[in-house]
């Protein structure tokens, strides 16, 4: 049972990492005018991505502000999630789960 929970957490974190990467790329594409946010489909996709990512990024931005137009919060969140994945992986390898 415990292994199943840890594997589920690892899968959810990996999916969330993918969502963050897609969100970052979409924001770059929007900034450089490659995609048009006035398009209803694009606007809906961007709002769904924002709904997933912004609640996590907002507290990080309070601590680490945007510096020279560069938002470092995705890097901090990605590093934190990789740390959590490493801890969960070490639990799986060692067999010391709950």
C-alpha positions in Angstrom: 0.0 0.0 0.0 2.7 2.5 0.9 4.6 1.8 -2.3 1.5 2.6 -4.2 1.1 5.9 -2.5 4.7 6.9 -3.1 4.5 5.9 -6.7 1.3 7.9 -7.1 3.0 10.9 -5.6 5.9 10.5 -7.9 3.6 10.3 -10.9 1.6 13.4 -9.8 4.8 15.4 -9.3 6.1 14.4 -12.7 2.8 15.5 -14.4 3.0 18.8 -12.5 6.6 19.3 -13.7 5.4 18.8 -17.3 2.6 21.4 -16.7 5.1 23.9 -15.4 7.4 23.4 -18.4 4.4 23.8 -20.8 3.3 27.0 -18.9 6.8 28.5 -19.2 7.0 27.7 -22.9 3.5 29.1 -23.5 4.4 32.3 -21.7 7.5 32.7 -23.8 5.5 32.1 -27.0 2.9 34.7 -25.8 5.6 37.2 -25.0 7.3 36.9 -28.3 4.0 37.1 -30.2 4.0 33.5 -31.6 0.6 32.7 -30.1 -2.2 35.2 -29.8 -3.9 35.3 -26.4 -7.0 37.0 -28.0 -7.8 33.6 -29.6 -10.5 32.0 -27.4 -8.9 28.5 -27.5 -5.5 29.9 -26.7 -6.9 32.1 -23.9 -8.7 29.0 -22.4 -5.5 26.9 -22.5 -3.5 29.7 -20.9 -6.1 30.2 -18.2 -6.1 26.5 -17.4 -2.3 26.5 -17.2 -2.4 29.6 -15.0 -5.0 28.0 -12.7 -2.6 25.0 -12.1 0.7 26.9 -11.8 0.0 30.4 -10.3 -1.1 29.3 -6.8 2.3 27.7 -6.4 4.3 30.4 -8.0 2.7 33.3 -6.2 4.2 32.6 -2.7 7.6 32.0 -4.3 7.4 35.4 -6.0 6.7 37.1 -2.7 10.1 35.9 -1.5 12.0 36.1 -4.8 10.8 39.0 -6.9 11.0 39.2 -10.6 14.5 40.4 -11.4 15.1 42.4 -14.6 12.0 40.9 -16.2 13.2 37.3 -15.3 10.9 35.3 -13.2 12.9 32.8 -11.2 9.9 31.2 -9.4 9.6 28.3 -11.9 13.2 27.4 -11.4 12.8 27.4 -7.6 9.6 25.3 -7.8 11.2 22.8 -10.2 14.2 22.4 -8.0 12.0 21.9 -5.0 9.9 19.2 -6.8 13.1 17.4 -7.9 14.2 17.4 -4.3 10.9 15.9 -3.2 11.2 13.3 -6.0 14.7 12.4 -4.8 13.5 11.9 -1.3 10.6 9.8 -2.4 12.9 7.8 -4.6 15.3 7.2 -1.7 12.3 5.9 0.3 11.5 3.4 -2.4 15.1 2.3 -2.8 15.7 1.8 0.9 12.3 0.1 1.6 11.7 2.3 4.7 8.2 3.5 3.9 5.9 4.4 6.7 
